[in-house]
């Protein structure tokens, strides 16, 4: 009498990375030592002032003005970088033109360029006697040494993030989808808003978040073009440096903790919107 067939065990392909326990422990160790421990030390140092002391620092007119400049202009610059980043990524992906590889390489220059060099270059270019600044001065616009200069610097450093996060997804979009949409009678605007943009929204939001985070924490490329006038064009990172130069370490840590809390809340909101967009449009 033949033996009953037994179900075969599925052979599991061993993972390239060692088991979950080892990998998870290594991840927690690296994350704790590199990220969580320094942030905990920062919060511990600022806690010496107490909640009332931190609130007093946050409500100081000069600190409040610096935070408003840093976060307000960072949001505007990130929106601009996301918009133009999408257009740049689209052109680099969908069109072939002479010098395309050169333009594609130039997009990454803000990644490799030292921030001080970028700041000096932007200040020289947009100064009242600079190549672009002189033309703007004829129109009554002063870019350098004003909040507009901060905005320009933040767009400059944030644009590569917006381009590189969207570009790979544009490559994956089949052109036949656009042709099918046109065949069904959709115009260009309808095709863009209903066919092209939905799968790109999570990537656009990621680029926005990265550009925003980079802009909030940027220092070197901004101080040369900002003018650094208190209550006008003074950014929060510069105020932290001023506090440190005055040996007010607790005050500097308090400003840093305030920036950390606002940045975390903003990025959390962006991530929630990003997750909602994935569920809304059916993309994972």
ABEGO torsion letter per residue (X at the ends): XBBBBBBBBBBBBBBABBBAAAAAAAAAAAAAAAAAAAAAAAAAAAAAAEAAAAAAAAABAAAAAAAAAAAAAAAAAAAAAAAAAAAAAAAAAABBBBGAAAAAAAAAAAAABBAAAAAAAAAAAABAABAAAAAAAAAGBBABGBAAAAAAAAAAAAAAAAAAAAAAAAAABBAAAAAAAAAAGBBAAAAAAAAAAAAAAAAAAAAAAAAAAAAAABAAAAAAAAGGBBGAABBAAAAAAAAAAAGBAAAAAAAAAAAAAAAAAAAAAAAAAAAAAAAAAGBX
